[in-house]
Amino acid sequence: MKLSSGSIDRTLIQFTAEAVPNEHPVAKQLRSNFGDHTFFLDGNGLNIVEPGEPYPNGAPTGRVVKLATWTDASKTSLAPHERVYTDIIVALDEAA
């Protein structure tokens, strides 16, 4: 799921990570391997946000999904794996 800049900002308030900029050299390789998403790096690895169940008021949410885990303590290399659906749900709209 590709997020708008506002949704990225709201996600980063709720989820401690760093968004990978679209123009970063690694972004093209990530899109080739995992599809067209907004990618986030955190202390555990590489993540995306997939659509979640909307709040009762209809406001959209997203679920953080881990795609790859750091292979070393210096966090310089990632090992892809099956998607791991986390318990982290983020509000993607200010109205949530």
C-alpha positions in Angstrom: 0.0 0.0 0.0 1.4 3.3 -1.1 0.7 6.0 1.6 0.2 9.7 1.1 2.7 12.0 2.8 0.0 12.8 5.5 -0.6 9.1 6.1 3.2 8.5 6.4 3.5 11.3 9.0 0.6 9.9 11.0 2.0 6.4 10.8 5.4 7.6 12.1 3.7 9.3 15.1 2.2 5.9 16.0 5.0 3.5 14.9 8.7 4.2 15.7 10.3 3.7 12.3 11.9 5.6 9.4 10.2 5.8 6.0 12.4 4.9 3.1 12.1 7.8 0.6 10.9 7.0 -2.9 14.0 8.4 -4.4 16.4 6.4 -2.2 18.6 4.1 -4.2 17.3 1.0 -2.4 13.6 1.9 -3.0 13.7 0.6 -6.6 15.0 -2.8 -5.4 12.4 -2.9 -2.6 9.6 -2.2 -5.1 11.0 -4.9 -7.4 11.1 -7.5 -4.6 7.9 -6.6 -2.6 5.7 -4.5 -4.8 4.7 -0.8 -4.8 4.5 0.1 -1.1 5.7 2.7 1.3 8.5 1.0 3.2 9.5 1.6 6.8 12.7 0.5 8.6 12.6 0.0 12.4 14.8 -1.8 14.9 13.5 -5.1 13.8 13.7 -4.8 10.0 11.6 -3.8 7.0 7.9 -3.2 7.2 4.9 -2.0 5.1 1.4 -0.9 6.1 -1.5 -2.9 4.6 -5.2 -1.8 4.8 -6.8 -2.7 8.1 -10.4 -2.8 9.3 -11.8 0.7 9.5 -12.7 2.3 12.8 -16.5 2.3 13.7 -16.7 5.9 12.4 -15.3 4.7 9.0 -11.8 6.2 9.4 -9.2 4.1 7.7 -6.5 2.1 9.5 -3.5 0.1 8.5 -1.7 -2.9 9.9 2.1 -3.0 10.1 3.5 -6.0 8.3 7.1 -7.1 8.6 8.8 -8.3 5.4 12.4 -8.7 6.4 14.5 -8.9 9.5 18.0 -7.5 10.2 20.7 -10.1 9.9 23.3 -8.3 12.0 23.6 -6.1 15.0 24.8 -3.2 12.9 21.6 -3.3 10.8 23.3 -3.3 7.4 21.7 -6.4 5.9 18.1 -7.7 5.7 16.8 -11.2 5.3 13.4 -11.4 3.6 10.8 -13.8 5.0 7.1 -14.6 4.8 4.9 -11.7 5.8 4.5 -11.3 9.6 1.3 -9.5 10.5 2.1 -7.5 13.6 -0.4 -6.3 16.3 0.4 -2.7 15.4 -2.6 -0.8 13.9 -2.2 2.8 12.8 -4.9 5.4 12.1 -4.3 6.7 8.6 -6.7 9.6 8.9 -6.7 12.6 11.3 -10.3 12.0 12.1 -9.7 8.6 13.7 
